[in-house]
Amino acid sequence: MAANNNKKEWKSPYNEFNSIKILGFRENLESIVRGKFLPPINIDTDITNKCNFNCIWCNAKGFRCKNQASLPEEHLLKLADFYKEWGVKATCVAGGGEPMMSPSFADFLYRLHKNGVKSGVITNGSFLDEKNARAVAECSSWCGISIDAGSNEVFMKVKGLKDEKMFDKVISNIKNLVKTKKQLKSRLEITYKYLLHSFNAKDIFKAAKLAKSLGMNTFHLRPVCWDNLYNQEHEEPINFSDYIEIIESEIQKASALEDENFRFYSVRHKFGEKFERKINFKKCMATPLLSTFGADGNVHLCFDVRGKKEWILCSHYPNPREILKVWGGARHKKIINSINVKKCPRCTFGPYNEIIENVIIKDKMFMDFI
């Protein structure tokens, strides 16, 4: 369950990766069960589908390669204003491509910040120049940098790169972001993101040491998933059983690096014991908690299945308010009811669906008693 305080996962349950935090939005969960959806808590904003990396596990590759779209600055500013109007609390700026490839990235963050809409950023770090670093440090709550390696050799392999200088460039950019954060006295949390794969299983401890030496705040590890059935064809799923002893040893050593300034998270509650996909719920009901506004101009039901035509709610370009005509309506509910969870890929919403079923519907926690 999401509240499992497994020492392999984290030392304190009070952290940003614990899915139990969704209970702070009990009203949203109860409204979903009643069939009256509130505005999404968060929106994923894909500002571009362009990317300069070729990561071997990219779950958006099939979709973004067919649609190399980017949202114009005028529309991004319009989105930032609409999010405030709709009551959206925060947006993750990441998406199908590398968000900093958009020349409007910084302006979008500043507009969100002005409007009181929190932002988080996921980036590969290659375009984290002075301008973008300052915008992130000034405006965002957190920045996750997807490095997925502790050495140049592994980095190039998992990122599908030929440029031998890119790893050093990304590390240099991270140093500058940490420096900028200190100069601005920013509360930005800087995270070293690590998708676990057989290619990088032996690099975890090395990567964690690097992250700590750079002055990063957190290290986030989770397994790569190869089963995004709707967007592209993938290789056979990795059998992590073959690497579990190595992985557990690396995690144990990396966890020992923790101190008051550096935290290591190996997120396990969304997966099985050996990092396999886990679906412990009967029905998907959690998608109204979050929406995805794509670089293609469409609103996607779920970011794990961007590009599935039957699950596109509407267009947000050129008018974001189109979503208000659809959100919580008959068609929206029909799409949700059509979801076969056994055929879904890795479910980011999995723990939230478990919580809706067990806490909100079945009231196993006796929520009206403290």
FENQUI-V748382 format. One record per helix or strand. SS is the DSSP state (2 for helix, 1 for strand). FROM is the first residue (numbers start at 1). TO is the last residue. If there is no record, write none. Layout:
ss=SS from=FROM to=TO
ss=SS from=FROM to=TO
This chain:
ss=2 from=19 to=34
ss=1 from=42 to=45
ss=1 from=48 to=48
ss=2 from=61 to=66
ss=1 from=70 to=70
ss=2 from=73 to=86
ss=1 from=90 to=93
ss=2 from=99 to=101
ss=2 from=105 to=114
ss=1 from=118 to=123
ss=2 from=130 to=139
ss=1 from=142 to=146
ss=2 from=152 to=159
ss=2 from=166 to=184
ss=1 from=189 to=196
ss=2 from=198 to=213
ss=1 from=218 to=223
ss=2 from=240 to=242
ss=2 from=244 to=255
ss=1 from=259 to=259
ss=1 from=262 to=266
ss=1 from=271 to=271
ss=1 from=277 to=277
ss=2 from=286 to=289
ss=1 from=290 to=293
ss=1 from=298 to=300
ss=2 from=303 to=305
ss=2 from=309 to=311
ss=1 from=312 to=315
ss=2 from=320 to=326
ss=2 from=330 to=337
ss=2 from=341 to=343
ss=2 from=350 to=361
